Amino acid sequence: MMIVWRNSSRLHVEPELAGQATTWYLFDSSKGVKPFIFQQRKAPLLTMMDSEKDENVFMQRRFMYGAEARGAVGYALWFLAARAIA
């Protein structure tokens, strides 16, 4: 008996990992609990320095933007994730 797994998963290419041509990852994200947990401790806060009254805008015509956030990542059900090197 032969089992065919064709079209049983969805391909997602992550640009940060694209340089590893022989390495691939498989995650089962169909369950209620995912392989990884993300805890957001502080929501992202965007800070803008784009007012004409800001010194860097007035002197250098430079607009500055920044963001601050806090969070943590951990393992949940580790057996729902796999890495293979060809």
Backbone as numpy.savetxt, mean C-alpha at the origin, in Angstrom:
# Nx Ny Nz CAx CAy CAz Cx Cy Cz
-7.56 -37.55 -12.23 -8.40 -36.37 -12.23 -7.51 -35.13 -12.23
-7.79 -34.20 -13.13 -6.99 -32.98 -13.24 -7.84 -31.77 -12.84
-7.29 -30.95 -11.98 -7.99 -29.74 -11.54 -7.36 -28.55 -12.24
-8.17 -27.73 -12.85 -7.69 -26.53 -13.54 -8.07 -25.31 -12.71
-7.08 -24.50 -12.35 -7.29 -23.31 -11.53 -7.34 -22.04 -12.37
-7.56 -22.17 -13.65 -7.58 -21.02 -14.55 -8.70 -20.06 -14.16
-8.40 -18.74 -14.17 -9.34 -17.67 -13.81 -9.82 -17.75 -12.37
-9.05 -18.38 -11.49 -9.45 -18.47 -10.09 -8.86 -17.34 -9.26
-8.01 -16.52 -9.84 -7.43 -15.39 -9.11 -7.34 -14.18 -10.03
-7.11 -13.03 -9.40 -7.05 -11.75 -10.11 -5.61 -11.24 -10.05
-5.06 -10.82 -11.18 -3.69 -10.34 -11.26 -3.64 -8.85 -10.90
-2.70 -8.50 -10.02 -2.46 -7.10 -9.66 -0.95 -6.88 -9.68
-0.48 -5.97 -10.48 0.95 -5.68 -10.58 1.26 -4.47 -9.72
2.19 -4.64 -8.79 2.61 -3.57 -7.90 3.94 -3.03 -8.43
4.00 -1.75 -8.82 5.23 -1.21 -9.43 6.47 -1.34 -8.53
6.30 -1.25 -7.21 7.45 -1.35 -6.30 8.07 -2.75 -6.33
7.28 -3.76 -6.68 7.78 -5.13 -6.72 8.06 -5.61 -8.14
7.85 -4.77 -9.13 8.00 -5.18 -10.53 9.44 -5.52 -10.90
10.41 -5.05 -10.15 11.81 -5.33 -10.45 12.22 -6.76 -10.12
11.36 -7.49 -9.40 11.66 -8.87 -9.05 10.93 -9.79 -10.02
11.55 -10.06 -11.15 10.88 -10.77 -12.25 10.54 -12.22 -11.90
11.31 -12.85 -11.03 11.07 -14.27 -10.75 10.35 -14.51 -9.42
9.93 -13.47 -8.74 9.24 -13.60 -7.46 7.78 -13.21 -7.62
6.88 -14.01 -7.06 5.47 -13.66 -7.10 4.83 -13.97 -5.76
3.74 -13.26 -5.46 3.02 -13.38 -4.20 1.57 -13.75 -4.48
0.99 -14.53 -3.59 -0.41 -14.92 -3.72 -1.10 -14.67 -2.39
-2.18 -13.89 -2.40 -2.95 -13.57 -1.20 -4.38 -14.01 -1.39
-4.95 -14.64 -0.37 -6.36 -14.98 -0.38 -7.10 -13.88 0.37
-7.69 -12.96 -0.38 -8.40 -11.84 0.24 -9.92 -12.01 0.13
-10.38 -13.24 -0.12 -11.81 -13.47 -0.26 -12.50 -13.68 1.09
-11.74 -13.90 2.14 -12.30 -14.15 3.45 -12.59 -12.84 4.19
-13.32 -12.93 5.29 -13.61 -11.75 6.10 -12.39 -11.19 6.79
-11.47 -12.08 7.19 -10.21 -11.66 7.82 -9.12 -11.80 6.77
-8.36 -10.75 6.57 -7.31 -10.72 5.54 -5.98 -11.20 6.13
-4.98 -11.48 5.29 -3.68 -11.95 5.80 -2.94 -10.88 6.61
-3.24 -9.61 6.37 -2.56 -8.53 7.08 -3.60 -7.60 7.72
-3.20 -6.95 8.80 -4.08 -6.01 9.49 -3.41 -4.63 9.43
-4.18 -3.60 9.15 -3.69 -2.22 9.19 -4.45 -1.48 10.27
-3.73 -0.91 11.22 -4.34 -0.11 12.28 -4.02 1.35 12.02
-5.04 2.14 11.84 -4.85 3.57 11.63 -4.94 4.24 12.99
-3.81 4.78 13.46 -3.77 5.42 14.77 -4.10 6.90 14.68
-3.68 7.52 13.60 -3.97 8.94 13.40 -4.29 9.13 11.93
-5.45 9.70 11.65 -5.87 9.91 10.26 -4.91 10.87 9.55
-4.70 10.71 8.24 -3.82 11.62 7.51 -4.32 13.06 7.61
-3.37 13.95 7.90 -3.67 15.38 8.02 -2.82 16.11 6.99
-3.47 16.79 6.06 -2.76 17.52 5.01 -2.49 18.94 5.48
-1.24 19.37 5.37 -0.84 20.72 5.72 -0.39 21.44 4.45
-0.92 22.63 4.24 -0.60 23.39 3.03 0.02 24.73 3.39
1.06 25.10 2.70 1.66 26.42 2.83 1.59 27.05 1.44
0.40 27.52 1.09 0.18 28.08 -0.25 -0.46 29.45 -0.21
-0.45 30.06 0.95 -1.01 31.40 1.09 0.05 32.44 0.71
-0.37 33.56 0.19 0.57 34.64 -0.16 1.26 35.21 1.07
0.71 34.96 2.25 1.30 35.47 3.50 2.41 34.56 4.03
2.52 33.33 3.52 3.60 32.44 3.95 4.93 32.95 3.39
5.98 32.87 4.21 7.27 33.43 3.83 7.87 32.75 2.60
7.79 31.43 2.53 8.39 30.74 1.39 7.65 31.03 0.09
6.36 31.32 0.16 5.61 31.67 -1.05 5.96 33.11 -1.46
6.03 33.99 -0.51 6.32 35.40 -0.82 7.75 35.58 -1.34
8.73 34.95 -0.69 10.13 35.17 -1.04 10.59 34.32 -2.24
10.14 33.08 -2.32 10.69 32.16 -3.32 9.65 31.63 -4.30
8.40 32.00 -4.12 7.30 31.48 -4.95 7.28 29.94 -4.91
7.48 29.41 -3.72 7.52 27.96 -3.53 6.34 27.55 -2.65
5.49 26.70 -3.20 4.33 26.19 -2.49 4.70 24.85 -1.88
4.38 24.66 -0.61 4.76 23.44 0.08 3.53 22.73 0.62
3.53 21.40 0.50 2.46 20.56 1.00 3.07 19.40 1.76
2.40 18.98 2.80 2.89 17.85 3.58 1.73 17.08 4.19
2.03 15.88 4.62 1.01 15.04 5.25 1.62 14.34 6.45
0.79 14.13 7.45 1.22 13.42 8.65 0.17 12.38 8.99
0.62 11.16 9.28 -0.29 10.08 9.65 0.47 9.07 10.50
-0.26 8.27 11.25 0.35 7.21 12.05 -0.44 5.94 11.87
0.25 4.83 11.83 -0.42 3.55 11.68 0.55 2.41 11.92
0.02 1.20 11.91 0.83 0.01 12.10 0.25 -1.12 11.25
1.12 -2.03 10.86 0.72 -3.19 10.06 1.20 -4.44 10.78
0.36 -5.47 10.75 0.73 -6.73 11.39 0.13 -7.91 10.66
0.57 -9.10 11.05 0.06 -10.32 10.45 -1.25 -10.71 11.12
-2.17 -11.24 10.36 -3.41 -11.77 10.92 -3.41 -13.28 10.68
-3.92 -13.69 9.55 -3.91 -15.11 9.18 -2.79 -15.30 8.16
-1.58 -15.57 8.66 -0.39 -15.63 7.82 -0.49 -16.70 6.75
-1.27 -17.75 6.99 -1.35 -18.84 6.02 -2.20 -18.48 4.79
-2.79 -17.27 4.76 -3.52 -16.82 3.58 -2.62 -16.05 2.61
-1.31 -16.00 2.90 -0.36 -15.32 2.03 0.78 -16.28 1.69
1.25 -16.22 0.45 2.35 -17.08 0.02 3.29 -16.31 -0.90
4.56 -16.63 -0.84 5.58 -16.04 -1.71 6.32 -17.17 -2.39
6.55 -17.03 -3.68 7.28 -18.06 -4.43 8.36 -17.40 -5.27
9.50 -18.05 -5.35 10.62 -17.58 -6.17 10.87 -18.65 -7.23
10.79 -18.25 -8.49 10.98 -19.21 -9.59 12.44 -19.37 -9.92
